Amino acid sequence: MPLALKVLLTFDCEDFINDRSISVLDNILQLLRSYNLRGLFFLTGHIAEKLSSFPRLIDLVEKQEVGYHSSSHSVRPIIFEYADVKKFADAIQISLERETRHINPLTGELEEKAGLVFLRSLFPTKKIVSFRAPGFSYSPPHLEAMRRLGITHDFSASLSLRPIYFKGITFYPASVLVNAARRLTYASVFKRFTTSHFAVLTFHPSYFVNAEDWDKIYYRGNPKSLQSVKPRSPQDTRSLLKRFEMLLRRLSFLERGGLSDNEPRLERGREQVSFTKETVFKSYEKSARWATRNFGCTPRFILDHYLEFFYPR
C-alpha cells in the first residue's frame, strides 16, 4: 500500500483592520467542517483580541488546532527590527516582552498583558505550542524566547523536507504558499510527494477578500490611523472560495481512500545534530525576504544570531 501523504492545512490569520477578513474566516471554517478536514490556524495577538467579540467563531476555531503568529505581525518594529540587537541574550528578553503584551497598532508601544498570554486565555482547552513568524521572517533569539514561552514547534524556518528536532524545537518544512487566485492543481499541492511525502499548505483568509496586502499601511512605518485596503469584488471572493472548496474536495477524497493524512498532529521531529553553513545561510536569506522587501529592513546582527544558534563554532 502506498505511503500516505501528510498534508497540513495551515491558515495565517492576521488582518485585524478589515472586518471582511473575519467574515471569510467563518466561510473557511464552515468548509473545513463540511469536508471533515482540519486545519492549523495561526492567530496573532491582535486577531485573538478581535475574535473575543465573536463567540461563534471561537467555537468553530476550537474544533481546529491553534497556533501563534506573533503579537502584532506588521506593526513596527517587526521581529527583524526589534530582535536586531548585538547580544543574543538581549534579543531574547526583548522578544519575551513583546510577545506577551498588547502592541499599540499605531505607535508600536507595549501596553497591557496580551499576545500569546491572551491567545491562550481565549482557548484554554487548546495546547498552543506551534508558531509561525510573520512572512516567515524569524530570528533565532526570538525562537528561543518562544521556546521559553512553551512553543515547541516552529513553522517559520526552511531547514529540511521533513520535521526535524533541534535545541528543543521541532522545525517543520517550508510551506507551499497556495495562491487561491490561480487554478489549484495536484501539482501545486503535492509538490513534495516524491521526496518527503510531507506537505505544509498555507492560506491567508485575508487574501480571499482583499485586493491588496492588508498591512501595506505599515510598509513605511506605523500609520496615523488604521485604514482599510481595497476589497475584492464579491464575484472574485466567491470564485476564490469555490476553488478552495475544490481543493478540499480532492483532499477529502484522498483522505477517505487512505492516500493522505490531514490530521494536524504535532509530533517531535527526528533528531538533527548539525547544520551546514550553507543551510543556515539559505534559511536566513529566505527569512529576510519579507522583512527587507516590504519593510526595508537592513539587519546588522540577525545573521550572526543565525550562525550562533544553528552553526556555533
C-alpha positions, 0 to 999 in steps of 0.5 A, spaced: 500 500 500 502 506 498 505 511 503 500 516 505 501 523 504 501 528 510 498 534 508 497 540 513 492 545 512 495 551 515 491 558 515 495 565 517 490 569 520 492 576 521 488 582 518 485 585 524 483 592 520 478 589 515 472 586 518 471 582 511 477 578 513 473 575 519 467 574 515 471 569 510 474 566 516 467 563 518 466 561 510 473 557 511 471 554 517 464 552 515 468 548 509 473 545 513 467 542 517 463 540 511 469 536 508 471 533 515 478 536 514 482 540 519 486 545 519 492 549 523 490 556 524 495 561 526 492 567 530 496 573 532 495 577 538 491 582 535 486 577 531 485 573 538 483 580 541 478 581 535 475 574 535 473 575 543 467 579 540 465 573 536 463 567 540 461 563 534 467 563 531 471 561 537 467 555 537 468 553 530 476 555 531 476 550 537 474 544 533 481 546 529 488 546 532 491 553 534 497 556 533 501 563 534 503 568 529 506 573 533 503 579 537 502 584 532 505 581 525 506 588 521 506 593 526 513 596 527 518 594 529 517 587 526 521 581 529 527 583 524 527 590 527 526 589 534 530 582 535 536 586 531 540 587 537 548 585 538 547 580 544 543 574 543 541 574 550 538 581 549 534 579 543 531 574 547 528 578 553 526 583 548 522 578 544 519 575 551 516 582 552 513 583 546 510 577 545 506 577 551 503 584 551 498 588 547 502 592 541 499 599 540 497 598 532 499 605 531 505 607 535 508 600 536 508 601 544 507 595 549 501 596 553 497 591 557 498 583 558 496 580 551 499 576 545 500 569 546 498 570 554 491 572 551 491 567 545 491 562 550 486 565 555 481 565 549 482 557 548 484 554 554 482 547 552 487 548 546 495 546 547 498 552 543 505 550 542 506 551 534 508 558 531 509 561 525 513 568 524 510 573 520 512 572 512 516 567 515 521 572 517 524 569 524 530 570 528 533 565 532 533 569 539 526 570 538 525 562 537 528 561 543 524 566 547 518 562 544 521 556 546 521 559 553 514 561 552 512 553 551 512 553 543 515 547 541 514 547 534 516 552 529 513 553 522 517 559 520 524 556 518 526 552 511 531 547 514 529 540 511 523 536 507 521 533 513 520 535 521 526 535 524 528 536 532 533 541 534 535 545 541 528 543 543 524 545 537 521 541 532 522 545 525 517 543 520 518 544 512 517 550 508 510 551 506 507 551 499 504 558 499 497 556 495 495 562 491 487 561 491 487 566 485 490 561 480 487 554 478 489 549 484 492 543 481 495 536 484 501 539 482 501 545 486 499 541 492 503 535 492 509 538 490 513 534 495 510 527 494 516 524 491 521 526 496 518 527 503 511 525 502 510 531 507 506 537 505 505 544 509 499 548 505 498 555 507 492 560 506 491 567 508 483 568 509 485 575 508 487 574 501 480 571 499 477 578 500 482 583 499 485 586 493 491 588 496 496 586 502 492 588 508 498 591 512 501 595 506 499 601 511 505 599 515 510 598 509 513 605 511 512 605 518 506 605 523 500 609 520 496 615 523 490 611 523 488 604 521 485 604 514 482 599 510 485 596 503 481 595 497 476 589 497 475 584 492 469 584 488 464 579 491 464 575 484 472 574 485 471 572 493 466 567 491 470 564 485 476 564 490 472 560 495 469 555 490 476 553 488 478 552 495 472 548 496 475 544 490 481 543 493 478 540 499 474 536 495 480 532 492 483 532 499 477 529 502 477 524 497 484 522 498 483 522 505 477 517 505 481 512 500 487 512 505 492 516 500 493 522 505 493 524 512 490 531 514 490 530 521 494 536 524 498 532 529 504 535 532 509 530 533 517 531 535 521 531 529 527 526 528 533 528 531 538 533 527 545 534 530 548 539 525 547 544 520 551 546 514 553 553 513 550 553 507 543 551 510 543 556 515 545 561 510 539 559 505 534 559 511 536 566 513 536 569 506 529 566 505 527 569 512 529 576 510 525 576 504 519 579 507 522 583 512 527 587 507 522 587 501 516 590 504 519 593 510 526 595 508 529 592 513 537 592 513 539 587 519 546 588 522 546 582 527 540 577 525 545 573 521 550 572 526 544 570 531 543 565 525 550 562 525 550 562 533 544 558 534 544 553 528 552 553 526 556 555 533 563 554 532 
